[in-house]
């Protein structure tokens, strides 16, 4: 994959009508995938090297971002999802790579502002089910 502009990575959310809408002007973004290993090492493992169970363990994804909300409606939508503890369908668009889509919960939502600047936010989403990757 060639170098890409960070601003081209988009975060979209289902607005409750089934439509995906772009949420915010994210200045920084991060998408991380993790999988827990299931250790099956036993006393007769070759050379006492750790053995892992293939295909086992819990997978998860986390999305973090910081920036400014696109508009008042986007701000209100994310706040409502957070305060209601809802799990909604989100989509991350990675340019020239693909999309990751599935259910996420807003796990953290922080606001901050400087005296002579705009209000900004930090947001963390945690996966809440199976994700689908679609190559572009």
OpenMM code with the backbone's topology and positions (N, CA, C; nanometers):
from openmm import Vec3, app, unit

residues = "UNK UNK UNK UNK UNK UNK UNK UNK UNK UNK UNK UNK UNK UNK UNK UNK UNK UNK UNK UNK UNK UNK UNK UNK UNK UNK UNK UNK UNK UNK UNK UNK UNK UNK UNK UNK UNK UNK UNK UNK UNK UNK UNK UNK UNK UNK UNK UNK UNK UNK UNK UNK UNK UNK UNK UNK UNK UNK UNK UNK UNK UNK UNK UNK UNK UNK UNK UNK UNK UNK UNK UNK UNK UNK UNK UNK UNK UNK UNK UNK UNK UNK UNK UNK UNK UNK UNK UNK UNK UNK UNK UNK UNK UNK UNK UNK UNK UNK UNK UNK UNK UNK UNK UNK UNK UNK UNK UNK UNK UNK UNK UNK UNK UNK UNK UNK UNK UNK UNK UNK UNK UNK UNK UNK UNK UNK UNK UNK UNK UNK UNK UNK UNK UNK UNK UNK".split()
positions = [
    Vec3(0.0850, -0.1174, 0.0000),
    Vec3(0.0000, 0.0000, 0.0000),
    Vec3(0.0889, 0.1228, 0.0000),
    Vec3(0.0684, 0.2121, -0.0916),
    Vec3(0.1449, 0.3360, -0.1003),
    Vec3(0.1025, 0.4309, 0.0114),
    Vec3(0.1832, 0.5336, 0.0356),
    Vec3(0.1514, 0.6328, 0.1381),
    Vec3(0.0175, 0.6990, 0.1079),
    Vec3(-0.0597, 0.7239, 0.2116),
    Vec3(-0.1917, 0.7840, 0.1978),
    Vec3(-0.2025, 0.9064, 0.2881),
    Vec3(-0.2890, 0.9993, 0.2513),
    Vec3(-0.3171, 1.1151, 0.3365),
    Vec3(-0.4046, 1.0689, 0.4523),
    Vec3(-0.3635, 1.1042, 0.5738),
    Vec3(-0.4405, 1.0666, 0.6918),
    Vec3(-0.5811, 1.1213, 0.6911),
    Vec3(-0.6004, 1.2377, 0.6296),
    Vec3(-0.7340, 1.2974, 0.6286),
    Vec3(-0.8330, 1.2185, 0.5446),
    Vec3(-0.7860, 1.1254, 0.4629),
    Vec3(-0.8751, 1.0466, 0.3791),
    Vec3(-0.9371, 0.9278, 0.4521),
    Vec3(-0.8890, 0.8964, 0.5717),
    Vec3(-0.9486, 0.7900, 0.6518),
    Vec3(-1.0778, 0.8460, 0.7115),
    Vec3(-1.1909, 0.7837, 0.6809),
    Vec3(-1.3207, 0.8346, 0.7232),
    Vec3(-1.3840, 0.7457, 0.8296),
    Vec3(-1.4591, 0.8069, 0.9184),
    Vec3(-1.5371, 0.7353, 1.0184),
    Vec3(-1.6832, 0.7695, 0.9976),
    Vec3(-1.7644, 0.6654, 0.9761),
    Vec3(-1.9077, 0.6844, 0.9523),
    Vec3(-1.9861, 0.6026, 1.0548),
    Vec3(-2.1087, 0.6476, 1.0816),
    Vec3(-2.1958, 0.5773, 1.1762),
    Vec3(-2.3371, 0.5714, 1.1200),
    Vec3(-2.4073, 0.4638, 1.1560),
    Vec3(-2.5485, 0.4505, 1.1221),
    Vec3(-2.6244, 0.5522, 1.2068),
    Vec3(-2.6961, 0.6423, 1.1416),
    Vec3(-2.7659, 0.7501, 1.2131),
    Vec3(-2.9000, 0.7065, 1.2718),
    Vec3(-2.9262, 0.5771, 1.2716),
    Vec3(-3.0516, 0.5263, 1.3261),
    Vec3(-3.1550, 0.4974, 1.2189),
    Vec3(-3.1274, 0.5406, 1.0967),
    Vec3(-3.2197, 0.5169, 0.9850),
    Vec3(-3.1663, 0.4100, 0.8910),
    Vec3(-3.0463, 0.3573, 0.9220),
    Vec3(-2.9829, 0.2603, 0.8327),
    Vec3(-2.8815, 0.3238, 0.7399),
    Vec3(-2.8792, 0.4575, 0.7352),
    Vec3(-2.7824, 0.5276, 0.6510),
    Vec3(-2.6533, 0.5533, 0.7272),
    Vec3(-2.5401, 0.5402, 0.6585),
    Vec3(-2.4111, 0.5724, 0.7184),
    Vec3(-2.3777, 0.7174, 0.6881),
    Vec3(-2.3487, 0.7954, 0.7931),
    Vec3(-2.3139, 0.9357, 0.7764),
    Vec3(-2.1751, 0.9602, 0.8336),
    Vec3(-2.0982, 1.0466, 0.7681),
    Vec3(-1.9663, 1.0839, 0.8189),
    Vec3(-1.9863, 1.1634, 0.9465),
    Vec3(-1.9111, 1.1268, 1.0519),
    Vec3(-1.9347, 1.1822, 1.1840),
    Vec3(-1.8568, 1.3099, 1.2121),
    Vec3(-1.7272, 1.3093, 1.1832),
    Vec3(-1.6479, 1.4197, 1.2344),
    Vec3(-1.5277, 1.4478, 1.1471),
    Vec3(-1.4713, 1.5675, 1.1672),
    Vec3(-1.3450, 1.6024, 1.1059),
    Vec3(-1.2345, 1.5549, 1.1979),
    Vec3(-1.1968, 1.4310, 1.1832),
    Vec3(-1.0948, 1.3736, 1.2712),
    Vec3(-0.9565, 1.4192, 1.2278),
    Vec3(-0.8823, 1.4744, 1.3219),
    Vec3(-0.7463, 1.5194, 1.2919),
    Vec3(-0.6459, 1.4078, 1.3153),
    Vec3(-0.6756, 1.3221, 1.4088),
    Vec3(-0.5922, 1.2028, 1.4282),
    Vec3(-0.6857, 1.0833, 1.4380),
    Vec3(-0.6413, 0.9698, 1.3861),
    Vec3(-0.7224, 0.8486, 1.3862),
    Vec3(-0.6330, 0.7274, 1.4059),
    Vec3(-0.6911, 0.6255, 1.4662),
    Vec3(-0.6171, 0.5017, 1.4843),
    Vec3(-0.7164, 0.3868, 1.4851),
    Vec3(-0.6837, 0.2825, 1.4116),
    Vec3(-0.7630, 0.1604, 1.4085),
    Vec3(-0.6700, 0.0474, 1.4491),
    Vec3(-0.7060, -0.0255, 1.5531),
    Vec3(-0.6201, -0.1331, 1.6026),
    Vec3(-0.6996, -0.2628, 1.6127),
    Vec3(-0.6384, -0.3716, 1.5672),
    Vec3(-0.6960, -0.5047, 1.5794),
    Vec3(-0.6127, -0.5831, 1.6801),
    Vec3(-0.6813, -0.6609, 1.7648),
    Vec3(-0.6119, -0.7426, 1.8638),
    Vec3(-0.6786, -0.8793, 1.8705),
    Vec3(-0.5989, -0.9791, 1.9044),
    Vec3(-0.6520, -1.1134, 1.9265),
    Vec3(-0.5791, -1.1737, 2.0454),
    Vec3(-0.6545, -1.2299, 2.1353),
    Vec3(-0.5949, -1.2948, 2.2517),
    Vec3(-0.5453, -1.4333, 2.2111),
    Vec3(-0.4309, -1.4682, 2.2627),
    Vec3(-0.3747, -1.6008, 2.2373),
    Vec3(-0.4253, -1.6982, 2.3437),
    Vec3(-0.4515, -1.8221, 2.3030),
    Vec3(-0.4909, -1.9273, 2.3973),
    Vec3(-0.3728, -2.0216, 2.4110),
    Vec3(-0.3110, -2.0179, 2.5271),
    Vec3(-0.1903, -2.0959, 2.5553),
    Vec3(-0.2288, -2.2399, 2.5882),
    Vec3(-0.1744, -2.3363, 2.5119),
    Vec3(-0.2029, -2.4784, 2.5371),
    Vec3(-0.0732, -2.5549, 2.5676),
    Vec3(0.0271, -2.4818, 2.6142),
    Vec3(0.1547, -2.5437, 2.6483),
    Vec3(0.1344, -2.6446, 2.7616),
    Vec3(0.2045, -2.7564, 2.7534),
    Vec3(0.1954, -2.8591, 2.8573),
    Vec3(0.3348, -2.9137, 2.8850),
    Vec3(0.3449, -3.0050, 2.9799),
    Vec3(0.4762, -3.0545, 3.0235),
    Vec3(0.5525, -3.1275, 2.9138),
    Vec3(0.4862, -3.1744, 2.8097),
    Vec3(0.5546, -3.2454, 2.7026),
    Vec3(0.5687, -3.1605, 2.5753),
    Vec3(0.5472, -3.0293, 2.5870),
    Vec3(0.5655, -2.9412, 2.4711),
    Vec3(0.7121, -2.9443, 2.4304),
    Vec3(0.7384, -2.9545, 2.3009),
    Vec3(0.8749, -2.9665, 2.2484),
    Vec3(0.9631, -2.8540, 2.2990),
    Vec3(1.0680, -2.8906, 2.3723),
    Vec3(1.1641, -2.7936, 2.4231),
    Vec3(1.1032, -2.6933, 2.5196),
    Vec3(0.9858, -2.7241, 2.5693),
    Vec3(0.9118, -2.6350, 2.6597),
    Vec3(0.8788, -2.5001, 2.5959),
    Vec3(0.8686, -2.5033, 2.4629),
    Vec3(0.8270, -2.3829, 2.3909),
    Vec3(0.6765, -2.3663, 2.4031),
    Vec3(0.6336, -2.2455, 2.4102),
    Vec3(0.4909, -2.2161, 2.4208),
    Vec3(0.4186, -2.2644, 2.2951),
    Vec3(0.2990, -2.3221, 2.3153),
    Vec3(0.2135, -2.3638, 2.2061),
    Vec3(0.0821, -2.2853, 2.2165),
    Vec3(0.0309, -2.2462, 2.1016),
    Vec3(-0.0946, -2.1711, 2.0968),
    Vec3(-0.1989, -2.2488, 2.0188),
    Vec3(-0.3240, -2.2310, 2.0564),
    Vec3(-0.4343, -2.2987, 1.9897),
    Vec3(-0.4753, -2.2166, 1.8680),
    Vec3(-0.4660, -2.2784, 1.7521),
    Vec3(-0.4988, -2.2135, 1.6252),
    Vec3(-0.6464, -2.1758, 1.6192),
    Vec3(-0.6745, -2.0531, 1.5809),
    Vec3(-0.8120, -2.0093, 1.5598),
    Vec3(-0.8922, -1.9814, 1.6850),
    Vec3(-0.8289, -1.9864, 1.8019),
    Vec3(-0.9010, -1.9628, 1.9270),
    Vec3(-0.8739, -1.8201, 1.9750),
    Vec3(-0.9363, -1.7825, 2.0827),
    Vec3(-0.9136, -1.6513, 2.1414),
    Vec3(-1.0158, -1.5497, 2.0951),
    Vec3(-1.0213, -1.4413, 2.1658),
    Vec3(-1.1168, -1.3347, 2.1384),
    Vec3(-1.0512, -1.2282, 2.0514),
    Vec3(-1.1189, -1.1900, 1.9444),
    Vec3(-1.0699, -1.0827, 1.8568),
    Vec3(-1.1450, -0.9556, 1.8912),
    Vec3(-1.0761, -0.8428, 1.8753),
    Vec3(-1.1430, -0.7158, 1.8979),
    Vec3(-1.0767, -0.6069, 1.8166),
    Vec3(-1.1510, -0.5008, 1.7949),
    Vec3(-1.0977, -0.3841, 1.7246),
    Vec3(-1.1312, -0.2611, 1.8073),
    Vec3(-1.0446, -0.1644, 1.7987),
    Vec3(-1.0664, -0.0393, 1.8687),
    Vec3(-1.0311, 0.0744, 1.7742),
    Vec3(-1.1151, 0.1762, 1.7751),
    Vec3(-1.0946, 0.2941, 1.6922),
    Vec3(-1.0835, 0.4132, 1.7851),
    Vec3(-0.9801, 0.4923, 1.7688),
    Vec3(-0.9679, 0.6159, 1.8446),
    Vec3(-0.9516, 0.7305, 1.7469),
    Vec3(-1.0028, 0.8445, 1.7860),
    Vec3(-0.9907, 0.9614, 1.7009),
    Vec3(-1.0010, 1.0876, 1.7828),
    Vec3(-0.9446, 1.1929, 1.7301),
    Vec3(-0.9520, 1.3237, 1.7938),
    Vec3(-0.9737, 1.4265, 1.6854),
    Vec3(-1.0496, 1.5292, 1.7168),
    Vec3(-1.0722, 1.6336, 1.6179),
    Vec3(-1.1884, 1.7214, 1.6548),
    Vec3(-1.2593, 1.7670, 1.5525),
    Vec3(-1.3770, 1.8520, 1.5718),
    Vec3(-1.4950, 1.7850, 1.5027),
    Vec3(-1.6126, 1.7980, 1.5643),
    Vec3(-1.7304, 1.7399, 1.5020),
    Vec3(-1.7643, 1.8141, 1.3741),
    Vec3(-1.8147, 1.7420, 1.2782),
    Vec3(-1.8492, 1.7960, 1.1459),
    Vec3(-1.9557, 1.9044, 1.1561),
    Vec3(-2.0539, 1.8818, 1.2438),
    Vec3(-2.1604, 1.9795, 1.2641),
    Vec3(-2.2315, 1.9449, 1.3947),
    Vec3(-2.3285, 2.0279, 1.4330),
    Vec3(-2.4005, 2.0080, 1.5585),
    Vec3(-2.4760, 1.8749, 1.5591),
    Vec3(-2.5280, 1.8336, 1.4439),
    Vec3(-2.6019, 1.7071, 1.4367),
    Vec3(-2.5106, 1.5882, 1.4643),
    Vec3(-2.3875, 1.5912, 1.4113),
    Vec3(-2.2923, 1.4820, 1.4354),
    Vec3(-2.2546, 1.4754, 1.5827),
    Vec3(-2.2309, 1.5911, 1.6421),
    Vec3(-2.1991, 1.5999, 1.7846),
    Vec3(-2.3132, 1.5391, 1.8659),
    Vec3(-2.4359, 1.5808, 1.8369),
    Vec3(-2.5524, 1.5313, 1.9103),
    Vec3(-2.5711, 1.3811, 1.8920),
    Vec3(-2.5488, 1.3307, 1.7706),
    Vec3(-2.5647, 1.1882, 1.7428),
    Vec3(-2.4676, 1.1048, 1.8255),
    Vec3(-2.3406, 1.1423, 1.8253),
    Vec3(-2.2413, 1.0658, 1.9018),
    Vec3(-2.2679, 1.0761, 2.0514),
    Vec3(-2.3020, 1.1948, 2.1010),
    Vec3(-2.3342, 1.2097, 2.2440),
    Vec3(-2.4522, 1.1215, 2.2828),
    Vec3(-2.5557, 1.1182, 2.1993),
    Vec3(-2.6733, 1.0383, 2.2305),
    Vec3(-2.6397, 0.8891, 2.2305),
    Vec3(-2.5612, 0.8458, 2.1330),
    Vec3(-2.5181, 0.7048, 2.1288),
    Vec3(-2.4421, 0.6704, 2.2569),
    Vec3(-2.3535, 0.7612, 2.3000),
    Vec3(-2.2758, 0.7362, 2.4221),
    Vec3(-2.3660, 0.7303, 2.5455),
    Vec3(-2.4469, 0.8333, 2.5673),
    Vec3(-2.5285, 0.8395, 2.6884),
    Vec3(-2.6334, 0.7302, 2.6945),
    Vec3(-2.6819, 0.6842, 2.5811),
    Vec3(-2.7784, 0.5743, 2.5793),
    Vec3(-2.7111, 0.4376, 2.5838),
    Vec3(-2.5777, 0.4346, 2.5745),
    Vec3(-2.5049, 0.3073, 2.5777),
    Vec3(-2.5357, 0.2192, 2.4580),
    Vec3(-2.5679, 0.2827, 2.3448),
    Vec3(-2.6073, 0.2069, 2.2263),
    Vec3(-2.4897, 0.1444, 2.1544),
    Vec3(-2.5167, 0.0365, 2.0875),
    Vec3(-2.4204, -0.0250, 1.9961),
    Vec3(-2.4738, 0.0027, 1.8570),
    Vec3(-2.3929, 0.0686, 1.7769),
    Vec3(-2.4341, 0.1083, 1.6431),
    Vec3(-2.3351, 0.0566, 1.5400),
    Vec3(-2.3809, 0.0496, 1.4174),
    Vec3(-2.2946, 0.0091, 1.3057),
    Vec3(-2.2071, 0.1292, 1.2669),
    Vec3(-2.0774, 0.1074, 1.2711),
    Vec3(-1.9804, 0.2076, 1.2268),
    Vec3(-1.9060, 0.1518, 1.1071),
    Vec3(-1.8494, 0.2406, 1.0291),
    Vec3(-1.7678, 0.2008, 0.9145),
    Vec3(-1.6432, 0.2875, 0.9127),
    Vec3(-1.5292, 0.2230, 0.8941),
    Vec3(-1.4024, 0.2940, 0.8773),
    Vec3(-1.3591, 0.2715, 0.7331),
    Vec3(-1.3352, 0.3803, 0.6620),
    Vec3(-1.2914, 0.3728, 0.5231),
    Vec3(-1.1424, 0.4028, 0.5181),
    Vec3(-1.0652, 0.3035, 0.4751),
    Vec3(-0.9207, 0.3181, 0.4591),
    Vec3(-0.8932, 0.3314, 0.3101),
    Vec3(-0.8511, 0.4500, 0.2650),
    Vec3(-0.8363, 0.4731, 0.1209),
    Vec3(-0.7396, 0.3746, 0.0556),
    Vec3(-0.7755, 0.3284, -0.0634),
    Vec3(-0.6948, 0.2353, -0.1417),
    Vec3(-0.6671, 0.1040, -0.0689),
    Vec3(-0.7463, 0.0728, 0.0342),
    Vec3(-0.7273, -0.0503, 0.1094),
    Vec3(-0.8598, -0.1232, 0.1238),
    Vec3(-0.9568, -0.0585, 0.1898),
    Vec3(-1.0860, -0.1213, 0.2080),
    Vec3(-1.1664, -0.0558, 0.3177),
    Vec3(-1.2749, -0.1217, 0.3561),
    Vec3(-1.3594, -0.0731, 0.4650),
    Vec3(-1.3725, -0.1810, 0.5712),
    Vec3(-1.3828, -0.1368, 0.6943),
    Vec3(-1.4129, -0.2247, 0.8068),
    Vec3(-1.5459, -0.1761, 0.8603),
    Vec3(-1.6401, -0.2682, 0.8745),
    Vec3(-1.7738, -0.2291, 0.9174),
    Vec3(-1.8276, -0.3285, 1.0174),
    Vec3(-1.9009, -0.2778, 1.1152),
    Vec3(-1.9641, -0.3645, 1.2135),
    Vec3(-2.0095, -0.2877, 1.3355),
    Vec3(-2.0569, -0.3596, 1.4358),
    Vec3(-2.1094, -0.2947, 1.5558),
    Vec3(-1.9976, -0.2478, 1.6495),
    Vec3(-2.0136, -0.1265, 1.6982),
    Vec3(-1.9189, -0.0681, 1.7943),
    Vec3(-1.9964, 0.0049, 1.9024),
    Vec3(-1.9330, 0.0178, 2.0185),
    Vec3(-1.9870, 0.0990, 2.1266),
    Vec3(-1.8916, 0.2143, 2.1516),
    Vec3(-1.9458, 0.3336, 2.1780),
    Vec3(-1.8627, 0.4482, 2.2129),
    Vec3(-1.8186, 0.4273, 2.3570),
    Vec3(-1.6915, 0.3918, 2.3762),
    Vec3(-1.6395, 0.3581, 2.5082),
    Vec3(-1.5886, 0.4800, 2.5838),
    Vec3(-1.5476, 0.5829, 2.5118),
    Vec3(-1.4984, 0.7046, 2.5770),
    Vec3(-1.5260, 0.8235, 2.4870),
    Vec3(-1.5616, 0.9350, 2.5487),
    Vec3(-1.5885, 1.0581, 2.4753),
    Vec3(-1.5423, 1.1737, 2.5633),
    Vec3(-1.4357, 1.2393, 2.5227),
    Vec3(-1.3766, 1.3491, 2.5998),
    Vec3(-1.3838, 1.4770, 2.5187),
    Vec3(-1.4161, 1.5872, 2.5868),
    Vec3(-1.4186, 1.7181, 2.5228),
    Vec3(-1.3147, 1.8078, 2.5882),
    Vec3(-1.2563, 1.8971, 2.5088),
    Vec3(-1.1626, 1.9940, 2.5642),
    Vec3(-1.1635, 2.1183, 2.4756),
    Vec3(-1.1181, 2.2265, 2.5325),
    Vec3(-1.1122, 2.3498, 2.4558),
    Vec3(-1.0107, 2.4449, 2.5167),
    Vec3(-0.9490, 2.5218, 2.4315),
    Vec3(-0.8563, 2.6242, 2.4771),
    Vec3(-0.9253, 2.7595, 2.4680),
    Vec3(-0.8774, 2.8534, 2.5459),
    Vec3(-0.9390, 2.9853, 2.5545),
    Vec3(-0.9600, 3.0482, 2.4171),
    Vec3(-0.8624, 3.0387, 2.3305),
    Vec3(-0.8732, 3.1005, 2.1982),
    Vec3(-0.8782, 2.9965, 2.0874),
    Vec3(-0.9491, 2.8891, 2.1110),
    Vec3(-0.9588, 2.7840, 2.0101),
    Vec3(-1.0945, 2.7178, 2.0119),
    Vec3(-1.1114, 2.6225, 1.9223),
    Vec3(-1.2379, 2.5510, 1.9108),
    Vec3(-1.2448, 2.4384, 2.0127),
    Vec3(-1.3659, 2.3881, 2.0364),
    Vec3(-1.3855, 2.2708, 2.1203),
    Vec3(-1.3472, 2.1493, 2.0373),
    Vec3(-1.2659, 2.0630, 2.0943),
    Vec3(-1.2253, 1.9397, 2.0269),
    Vec3(-1.2682, 1.8209, 2.1125),
    Vec3(-1.2554, 1.7031, 2.0570),
    Vec3(-1.2954, 1.5829, 2.1294),
    Vec3(-1.1963, 1.4703, 2.1031),
    Vec3(-1.1976, 1.3726, 2.1915),
    Vec3(-1.1319, 1.2434, 2.1744),
    Vec3(-1.2414, 1.1390, 2.1900),
    Vec3(-1.2391, 1.0375, 2.1055),
    Vec3(-1.3422, 0.9345, 2.1087),
    Vec3(-1.2764, 0.7981, 2.0924),
    Vec3(-1.3256, 0.7000, 2.1666),
    Vec3(-1.2801, 0.5618, 2.1526),
    Vec3(-1.4006, 0.4733, 2.1282),
    Vec3(-1.3908, 0.3907, 2.0253),
    Vec3(-1.4945, 0.2933, 1.9928),
    Vec3(-1.4373, 0.1541, 2.0151),
    Vec3(-1.5164, 0.0643, 2.0719),
    Vec3(-1.4764, -0.0750, 2.0919),
    Vec3(-1.5732, -0.1649, 2.0173),
    Vec3(-1.5183, -0.2622, 1.9445),
    Vec3(-1.6026, -0.3531, 1.8669),
    Vec3(-1.6951, -0.4309, 1.9592),
    Vec3(-1.8150, -0.4603, 1.9085),
    Vec3(-1.9169, -0.5284, 1.9874),
    Vec3(-1.9771, -0.6456, 1.9113),
    Vec3(-1.9017, -0.7007, 1.8175),
    Vec3(-1.9506, -0.8122, 1.7378),
    Vec3(-1.8595, -0.8347, 1.6198),
    Vec3(-1.9035, -0.9205, 1.5289),
    Vec3(-1.8226, -0.9556, 1.4136),
    Vec3(-1.8073, -0.8360, 1.3188),
    Vec3(-1.6880, -0.8174, 1.2679),
    Vec3(-1.6576, -0.7105, 1.1714),
    Vec3(-1.6381, -0.7699, 1.0340),
    Vec3(-1.6678, -0.6901, 0.9326),
    Vec3(-1.6542, -0.7330, 0.7941),
    Vec3(-1.5541, -0.6416, 0.7251),
    Vec3(-1.4572, -0.7007, 0.6588),
    Vec3(-1.3608, -0.6247, 0.5800),
    Vec3(-1.3973, -0.6407, 0.4323),
    Vec3(-1.4041, -0.5284, 0.3623),
    Vec3(-1.4308, -0.5295, 0.2182),
    Vec3(-1.3182, -0.4556, 0.1492),
    Vec3(-1.2451, -0.5259, 0.0617),
    Vec3(-1.1337, -0.4642, -0.0098),
    Vec3(-1.1863, -0.3662, -0.1135),
    Vec3(-1.1154, -0.2575, -0.1333),
    Vec3(-1.1521, -0.1612, -0.2363),
    Vec3(-1.0872, -0.1978, -0.3676),
] * unit.nanometer
topology = app.Topology()
chain = topology.addChain("A")
for resn in residues:
    res = topology.addResidue(resn, chain)
    for name in ("N", "CA", "C"):
        topology.addAtom(name, app.Element.getBySymbol(name[0]), res)
